[in-house]
Each structure stands twice: as C-alpha cells, then as structure tokens.
Amino acid sequence: MQTENKSRIGVLGAGTWGMALARMLCLDGHEVTVWSALEKEVTEFSASRRHPNLPGMVIPDEIRFTADLEEVCGGRDLLLFAVPSVFVRSTAKAAAAYVPEGQLIADAAKGIEPGTHLTMTGIIADELGKAGKTARLAALSGPTHAEEVAKDMLTAIVSASKDPETARTVQEIFMNRNMRVYTNDDVLGIELCGALKNVIALAAGISTGAGNGDNAKAAIITRGIHEIGRLGSAMGCRRETFSGLAGIGDLIVTATSMHSRNNRCGLLIGQGMAPQEAIKEVGMVVEGVNALPAAMELSAQYGVEMPLAAAVDRIVTYGEDPARISEELMTRTGKSEII
C-alpha cells in the first residue's frame, strides 16, 4: 500500500539491508536519502543505480546518496540505522551532533556489544545521551532477507519499542502490501533474538557442512531457540517473544537459507575451511561471529547454559575440531527436554 503521508527518511548505511529498505520506502512514496561513509559507494550507486550484492534490483532515481552526516540527519521524520553492528556506535557518535532532540529512529542492525552488553538501540541511546539528547527509538527485527525484500517478496517484521506510539509510527511507515509489520514492547527480547539467532545459524551451517542432514538442522534450530529463550528469561524478557517472528521466525530463515551469511559461513567451516577464511569467502559481515563474545559473556553472567553457542565459540574463536565438538554435544548426559 502506498503511504498517504509522505515522510522524509534518512538511511544510514548503504549495505544490502539498508538499500533494500530504502528502495521499498521510496517506492511507497517517501523521500529517501541514503548515507554511506564511503565516497566511492555514493558515487557508484548514484551513477549505476545498482547494488553489487543485490543483483536485479534497480535503485529508484528518486533516492539521493550522500557522504555528509549532517545532510542525512537534518530535517528527517525518521532516521534508519542500517550499518553493520560493529559500526553502530561509531556512526551514532558521529551523527549525534546532527540528530535533533526527540528524533524518531529505527534500528535495523542486529547485535550485542561485547563488554557493555548493550543492544543496538541501547548503543544509539548511549551516544545520543552523551550529546545531551534523547530519541524515540524502535528496533526492527524479523525473518527479512534483503535479497527477497529487494524483489518485493512477502515479508513480516516486528517494530519494537517501549513506547507504543513509537512502535506504531514505525509500523505505519514500513507497512505495505509486501511487508506486514507487527509491534512489540519487549525491545530487549527482540534485539537479543536478532543477535543470537546468527550464532545458532552458524551452528546449523557447520552441521550441514560436516555432512549432517535435516534432522540435525531441525534439532539445532529447536534447541537453539530454547537456549536463547532461557537466557532471555534470565534477563527479564518475555518467553513468548522467542516464539514470535523475531525469535523462531528469524532463526528458521537464517539457519536454512543460502541468502544467510551466517549459514553460508558455517557451511564452509563445517566443510573444513578455517573460520577466518570462511568469513573472507562470504565477502560480507558475518554478524554471528561478532555476536559470539557477548553471547559467552552473557551466558556466564546470568549462569545460563548455552551448549550450542559455546560449541560455535570453541570452533570459530578457538579453532577446535567441529567433529569432536559435535560428538561431545551428542554424548552429553541425558536430560529432560523442558529443562
């Protein structure tokens, strides 16, 4: 559906997810400006109207590109953060001077910062707070491959905010005939799912690469959301969040699709490639690797056993043998499924 009230939207980040959403918003009638820290991207995308990692997608002529943070932040009805998780803090810090007080911000990056254990909206709030500002923040998360959104394929996503009006406003901006948007006020739960499902997707890919089949993948997905949910409950999140779109929904798509960088990276590792070589081969940010340190820290801090996440950490961070780790997981002491 075409939005009746056109919004001025600034998108920070010209990666696949940022550009897929920018195109969708532009086609819905919004005025969209995309910021990239790379002048080369600004020049190339402005001229070619193509994105190298989204073949077949044409960037609408109406979308403007800039490398100027002041330009993309000024006078916007909505700012959309779509940079990789490792760049959210530096981007928020640099943009803080130009973000108006009370700005509506939606974050589409997924991750948890090591050490601080802040989610992406937490990082943005932290950097704006240092500049003496507040914002109306929402997290966007769910089973949403950029490659499909760029082709107008049906998608559902969650707009999460502690403020119901903020969640609904973002819902209204992003919802159309191809993207259905739900609201949720469990922001921490939604963002925890978005970060940790990437770790479990790595596990699923490693298993497939090692020669296991659908039975093993289904077990990893099911037990994976179970351990993410246990951690979330310990952190005060609602358990039903983990059975929703941002929980089991996002985990299913990330652990089963070859669009998933995490699944592909795990597949290569399972086939015997060294983790760093696998990351290089994927050629884009593998967010599950970035989320591992915080996952392990939170598991220890809250005393929550996370055997699959720990197994991935041993393989990816410490280079242990996937076959041996798999055997250890399968021969653990028997227990009830519910515990």
HUTA-V509223 format. One record per residue. N is the residue number from 1. RES is the residue in three letters. PHI is phi as a letter, one per 30 degrees, with the letter a starting at -180 (* if undefined). Layout:
n->N res->RES phi->PHI
n->N res->RES phi->PHI
//
This chain:
n->1 res->MET phi->*
n->2 res->GLN phi->d
n->3 res->THR phi->d
n->4 res->GLU phi->d
n->5 res->ASN phi->c
n->6 res->LYS phi->d
n->7 res->SER phi->c
n->8 res->ARG phi->c
n->9 res->ILE phi->b
n->10 res->GLY phi->c
n->11 res->VAL phi->c
n->12 res->LEU phi->c
n->13 res->GLY phi->k
n->14 res->ALA phi->c
n->15 res->GLY phi->d
n->16 res->THR phi->d
n->17 res->TRP phi->d
n->18 res->GLY phi->d
n->19 res->MET phi->d
n->20 res->ALA phi->d
n->21 res->LEU phi->d
n->22 res->ALA phi->d
n->23 res->ARG phi->d
n->24 res->MET phi->e
n->25 res->LEU phi->d
n->26 res->CYS phi->d
n->27 res->LEU phi->d
n->28 res->ASP phi->d
n->29 res->GLY phi->j
n->30 res->HIS phi->d
n->31 res->GLU phi->d
n->32 res->VAL phi->b
n->33 res->THR phi->b
n->34 res->VAL phi->c
n->35 res->TRP phi->c
n->36 res->SER phi->b
n->37 res->ALA phi->d
n->38 res->LEU phi->c
n->39 res->GLU phi->e
n->40 res->LYS phi->d
n->41 res->GLU phi->d
n->42 res->VAL phi->e
n->43 res->THR phi->d
n->44 res->GLU phi->d
n->45 res->PHE phi->d
n->46 res->SER phi->d
n->47 res->ALA phi->d
n->48 res->SER phi->d
n->49 res->ARG phi->h
n->50 res->ARG phi->b
n->51 res->HIS phi->c
n->52 res->PRO phi->d
n->53 res->ASN phi->c
n->54 res->LEU phi->b
n->55 res->PRO phi->e
n->56 res->GLY phi->j
n->57 res->MET phi->d
n->58 res->VAL phi->c
n->59 res->ILE phi->d
n->60 res->PRO phi->e
n->61 res->ASP phi->d
n->62 res->GLU phi->d
n->63 res->ILE phi->d
n->64 res->ARG phi->c
n->65 res->PHE phi->c
n->66 res->THR phi->a
n->67 res->ALA phi->c
n->68 res->ASP phi->c
n->69 res->LEU phi->d
n->70 res->GLU phi->d
n->71 res->GLU phi->d
n->72 res->VAL phi->d
n->73 res->CYS phi->d
n->74 res->GLY phi->d
n->75 res->GLY phi->i
n->76 res->ARG phi->c
n->77 res->ASP phi->d
n->78 res->LEU phi->b
n->79 res->LEU phi->c
n->80 res->LEU phi->c
n->81 res->PHE phi->d
n->82 res->ALA phi->b
n->83 res->VAL phi->d
n->84 res->PRO phi->e
n->85 res->SER phi->e
n->86 res->VAL phi->d
n->87 res->PHE phi->c
n->88 res->VAL phi->d
n->89 res->ARG phi->d
n->90 res->SER phi->d
n->91 res->THR phi->d
n->92 res->ALA phi->d
n->93 res->LYS phi->d
n->94 res->ALA phi->d
n->95 res->ALA phi->d
n->96 res->ALA phi->e
n->97 res->ALA phi->d
n->98 res->TYR phi->c
n->99 res->VAL phi->d
n->100 res->PRO phi->d
n->101 res->GLU phi->e
n->102 res->GLY phi->i
n->103 res->GLN phi->d
n->104 res->LEU phi->d
n->105 res->ILE phi->b
n->106 res->ALA phi->c
n->107 res->ASP phi->c
n->108 res->ALA phi->c
n->109 res->ALA phi->d
n->110 res->LYS phi->b
n->111 res->GLY phi->l
n->112 res->ILE phi->b
n->113 res->GLU phi->d
n->114 res->PRO phi->e
n->115 res->GLY phi->i
n->116 res->THR phi->d
n->117 res->HIS phi->i
n->118 res->LEU phi->d
n->119 res->THR phi->d
n->120 res->MET phi->d
n->121 res->THR phi->d
n->122 res->GLY phi->d
n->123 res->ILE phi->d
n->124 res->ILE phi->d
n->125 res->ALA phi->d
n->126 res->ASP phi->d
n->127 res->GLU phi->d
n->128 res->LEU phi->d
n->129 res->GLY phi->d
n->130 res->LYS phi->d
n->131 res->ALA phi->c
n->132 res->GLY phi->i
n->133 res->LYS phi->b
n->134 res->THR phi->b
n->135 res->ALA phi->b
n->136 res->ARG phi->c
n->137 res->LEU phi->c
n->138 res->ALA phi->b
n->139 res->ALA phi->c
n->140 res->LEU phi->c
n->141 res->SER phi->a
n->142 res->GLY phi->l
n->143 res->PRO phi->d
n->144 res->THR phi->b
n->145 res->HIS phi->d
n->146 res->ALA phi->e
n->147 res->GLU phi->d
n->148 res->GLU phi->d
n->149 res->VAL phi->d
n->150 res->ALA phi->d
n->151 res->LYS phi->c
n->152 res->ASP phi->i
n->153 res->MET phi->d
n->154 res->LEU phi->d
n->155 res->THR phi->b
n->156 res->ALA phi->b
n->157 res->ILE phi->b
n->158 res->VAL phi->c
n->159 res->SER phi->c
n->160 res->ALA phi->c
n->161 res->SER phi->a
n->162 res->LYS phi->d
n->163 res->ASP phi->c
n->164 res->PRO phi->e
n->165 res->GLU phi->d
n->166 res->THR phi->d
n->167 res->ALA phi->e
n->168 res->ARG phi->d
n->169 res->THR phi->d
n->170 res->VAL phi->d
n->171 res->GLN phi->e
n->172 res->GLU phi->d
n->173 res->ILE phi->d
n->174 res->PHE phi->c
n->175 res->MET phi->d
n->176 res->ASN phi->a
n->177 res->ARG phi->d
n->178 res->ASN phi->c
n->179 res->MET phi->b
n->180 res->ARG phi->c
n->181 res->VAL phi->c
n->182 res->TYR phi->c
n->183 res->THR phi->c
n->184 res->ASN phi->a
n->185 res->ASP phi->c
n->186 res->ASP phi->d
n->187 res->VAL phi->d
n->188 res->LEU phi->d
n->189 res->GLY phi->d
n->190 res->ILE phi->d
n->191 res->GLU phi->d
n->192 res->LEU phi->d
n->193 res->CYS phi->e
n->194 res->GLY phi->d
n->195 res->ALA phi->d
n->196 res->LEU phi->d
n->197 res->LYS phi->d
n->198 res->ASN phi->d
n->199 res->VAL phi->d
n->200 res->ILE phi->d
n->201 res->ALA phi->d
n->202 res->LEU phi->e
n->203 res->ALA phi->d
n->204 res->ALA phi->d
n->205 res->GLY phi->d
n->206 res->ILE phi->d
n->207 res->SER phi->d
n->208 res->THR phi->d
n->209 res->GLY phi->d
n->210 res->ALA phi->d
n->211 res->GLY phi->j
n->212 res->ASN phi->d
n->213 res->GLY phi->c
n->214 res->ASP phi->d
n->215 res->ASN phi->e
n->216 res->ALA phi->d
n->217 res->LYS phi->d
n->218 res->ALA phi->d
n->219 res->ALA phi->d
n->220 res->ILE phi->d
n->221 res->ILE phi->d
n->222 res->THR phi->d
n->223 res->ARG phi->d
n->224 res->GLY phi->d
n->225 res->ILE phi->d
n->226 res->HIS phi->d
n->227 res->GLU phi->d
n->228 res->ILE phi->d
n->229 res->GLY phi->d
n->230 res->ARG phi->d
n->231 res->LEU phi->d
n->232 res->GLY phi->e
n->233 res->SER phi->d
n->234 res->ALA phi->d
n->235 res->MET phi->c
n->236 res->GLY phi->j
n->237 res->CYS phi->d
n->238 res->ARG phi->d
n->239 res->ARG phi->d
n->240 res->GLU phi->d
n->241 res->THR phi->e
n->242 res->PHE phi->d
n->243 res->SER phi->c
n->244 res->GLY phi->c
n->245 res->LEU phi->e
n->246 res->ALA phi->d
n->247 res->GLY phi->c
n->248 res->ILE phi->d
n->249 res->GLY phi->d
n->250 res->ASP phi->d
n->251 res->LEU phi->d
n->252 res->ILE phi->e
n->253 res->VAL phi->d
n->254 res->THR phi->d
n->255 res->ALA phi->d
n->256 res->THR phi->c
n->257 res->SER phi->c
n->258 res->MET phi->d
n->259 res->HIS phi->d
n->260 res->SER phi->d
n->261 res->ARG phi->d
n->262 res->ASN phi->d
n->263 res->ASN phi->d
n->264 res->ARG phi->d
n->265 res->CYS phi->d
n->266 res->GLY phi->d
n->267 res->LEU phi->e
n->268 res->LEU phi->d
n->269 res->ILE phi->d
n->270 res->GLY phi->d
n->271 res->GLN phi->d
n->272 res->GLY phi->j
n->273 res->MET phi->d
n->274 res->ALA phi->d
n->275 res->PRO phi->e
n->276 res->GLN phi->d
n->277 res->GLU phi->d
n->278 res->ALA phi->d
n->279 res->ILE phi->d
n->280 res->LYS phi->d
n->281 res->GLU phi->d
n->282 res->VAL phi->d
n->283 res->GLY phi->i
n->284 res->MET phi->b
n->285 res->VAL phi->d
n->286 res->VAL phi->c
n->287 res->GLU phi->d
n->288 res->GLY phi->d
n->289 res->VAL phi->d
n->290 res->ASN phi->d
n->291 res->ALA phi->d
n->292 res->LEU phi->e
n->293 res->PRO phi->e
n->294 res->ALA phi->d
n->295 res->ALA phi->d
n->296 res->MET phi->d
n->297 res->GLU phi->d
n->298 res->LEU phi->d
n->299 res->SER phi->e
n->300 res->ALA phi->d
n->301 res->GLN phi->d
n->302 res->TYR phi->c
n->303 res->GLY phi->i
n->304 res->VAL phi->c
n->305 res->GLU phi->d
n->306 res->MET phi->b
n->307 res->PRO phi->d
n->308 res->LEU phi->d
n->309 res->ALA phi->d
n->310 res->ALA phi->d
n->311 res->ALA phi->d
n->312 res->VAL phi->d
n->313 res->ASP phi->d
n->314 res->ARG phi->d
n->315 res->ILE phi->d
n->316 res->VAL phi->d
n->317 res->THR phi->d
n->318 res->TYR phi->c
n->319 res->GLY phi->i
n->320 res->GLU phi->d
n->321 res->ASP phi->d
n->322 res->PRO phi->e
n->323 res->ALA phi->d
n->324 res->ARG phi->d
n->325 res->ILE phi->d
n->326 res->SER phi->d
n->327 res->GLU phi->d
n->328 res->GLU phi->d
n->329 res->LEU phi->d
n->330 res->MET phi->d
n->331 res->THR phi->c
n->332 res->ARG phi->d
n->333 res->THR phi->e
n->334 res->GLY phi->d
n->335 res->LYS phi->a
n->336 res->SER phi->d
n->337 res->GLU phi->d
n->338 res->ILE phi->d
n->339 res->ILE phi->d
//
